[in-house]
């Protein structure tokens, strides 16, 4: 099985990332409505190419992870937050999510962060297992924080030291 190549996103990745975002949208992990068709810009003011690492398999973009500051506060500048992770359906099980997560941890360290955090929906068992296997621990739970697809869902806060 090929090893995913991880790199920093570029402006040229925008269309492929927007398509991936639309294709992977699911109430398993998304609290927002599906991306609008046919095209909603992927990159935004607070999440441009430099906040994204992308994964390629055989030269094709198959995943991304968004890494940013947890808040805009100077007193919180030592923390990075994973603000999104997506892997194409056909690339699941190939180690893409794990490779992206490890690359984000390395990038957070390179940026001088001391902690990394994330939020994951309580019913997203595959993601929670991945995060736990990479050293993230549950640091809090907001019970029934979201109502998705007719059910109340917990918002689980996870983090780890770097």
C-alpha positions in Angstrom: 0.0 0.0 0.0 1.4 3.4 -0.9 2.4 5.8 1.8 0.6 9.2 1.7 2.7 12.2 0.8 1.9 15.1 3.1 2.6 18.7 2.1 1.4 22.3 2.8 -1.6 23.3 0.7 -1.3 25.8 -2.1 -3.9 28.1 -3.7 -3.9 25.7 -6.7 -5.5 23.0 -4.3 -8.6 25.1 -3.7 -10.9 23.3 -6.3 -9.8 19.8 -5.3 -10.2 20.7 -1.6 -13.7 22.1 -2.2 -14.7 18.9 -4.1 -13.3 16.7 -1.3 -15.1 18.8 1.3 -18.4 18.3 -0.5 -17.8 14.6 -1.1 -16.9 13.9 2.6 -19.6 16.0 4.3 -21.5 13.9 6.8 -23.5 14.5 10.0 -21.1 12.1 11.6 -18.5 14.9 11.8 -20.1 18.1 10.5 -22.2 20.6 12.6 -22.7 23.0 9.6 -25.0 22.4 6.6 -23.4 20.7 3.6 -21.2 22.9 1.4 -23.3 24.7 -1.2 -23.3 23.4 -4.7 -21.7 23.7 -7.1 -18.8 25.6 -5.4 -18.3 27.4 -2.2 -14.8 28.8 -1.6 -12.7 26.4 0.5 -10.1 28.9 1.7 -11.2 31.7 3.9 -9.7 34.6 5.8 -8.7 32.6 8.9 -8.0 29.3 7.0 -5.9 29.8 3.9 -3.4 27.5 2.3 -0.8 27.8 5.1 -3.3 26.5 7.7 -3.9 23.3 5.7 -1.8 20.2 5.2 -2.9 17.9 2.4 -2.4 14.3 1.7 -1.7 12.8 -1.7 -1.7 9.2 -2.9 -0.3 8.5 -6.3 -0.3 12.3 -7.0 -4.0 12.7 -6.2 -5.2 14.9 -3.3 -7.1 12.5 -0.9 -7.2 14.4 2.4 -6.6 17.5 4.4 -6.1 18.7 8.0 -6.7 22.3 9.1 -4.5 23.6 11.9 -5.0 27.0 13.4 -4.9 29.0 16.6 -7.4 27.9 19.3 -8.3 31.6 19.9 -7.0 35.1 18.9 -5.8 35.8 22.4 -2.0 36.3 22.9 -2.3 34.4 26.2 -3.4 31.4 24.2 -0.9 31.6 21.4 1.0 28.5 22.6 -2.0 26.3 21.6 -2.9 25.0 18.2 -6.2 23.5 17.3 -7.2 21.0 14.7 -10.1 22.7 13.0 -11.0 20.1 10.4 -9.9 16.7 9.0 -11.2 14.9 5.9 -10.2 11.8 4.0 -11.6 10.7 0.7 -13.8 7.6 1.0 -11.6 5.6 -1.4 -8.5 6.4 0.7 -9.9 5.4 4.1 -7.9 2.7 5.7 -4.7 3.6 4.0 -3.2 5.6 6.9 -4.1 9.0 5.4 -5.9 10.3 8.5 -3.1 9.1 10.8 -0.4 10.6 8.6 -2.2 14.0 8.5 -2.7 14.0 12.3 1.0 13.2 12.9 2.0 15.9 10.4 -0.2 18.5 12.2 1.4 17.6 15.5 4.8 18.0 14.0 3.8 21.3 12.4 2.3 22.6 15.7 5.7 21.8 17.4 7.6 23.5 14.6 5.5 26.6 15.2 6.5 26.5 18.9 3.2 25.3 20.3 3.1 23.5 23.6 -0.4 22.0 23.3 -2.7 20.9 20.6 -6.5 20.5 20.9 -9.5 19.5 18.9 -13.3 19.0 19.1 -14.9 15.8 17.9 -18.6 14.8 17.9 -19.3 12.1 20.5 -20.8 9.7 18.0 -17.8 9.8 15.7 -16.2 6.7 17.1 -13.6 6.2 14.3 -12.2 9.7 14.7 -12.1 9.4 18.5 -10.2 6.1 18.3 -7.7 7.6 15.9 -7.1 10.6 18.2 -6.8 8.5 21.3 -4.3 6.2 19.6 -2.2 9.3 18.8 -2.1 10.5 22.5 -5.1 12.8 22.6 -7.2 12.5 25.8 -10.8 13.6 26.5 -10.5 16.9 28.4 -14.2 17.8 28.5 -17.6 16.9 27.2 -20.4 19.3 26.3 -23.5 17.0 26.5 -26.0 17.3 23.7 -24.3 20.4 22.4 -25.6 19.8 18.8 -28.8 18.5 17.3 -27.8 16.6 14.1 -29.9 14.4 11.9 -32.7 14.4 14.5 -30.5 13.4 17.5 -28.7 15.3 20.2 -24.9 14.8 20.0 -22.1 15.5 22.5 -19.2 17.8 21.7 -16.0 16.1 23.0 -13.0 18.3 23.7 -9.6 16.5 23.3 -6.0 17.6 23.6 -2.5 16.7 24.3 0.8 18.2 25.3 3.5 18.6 22.6 
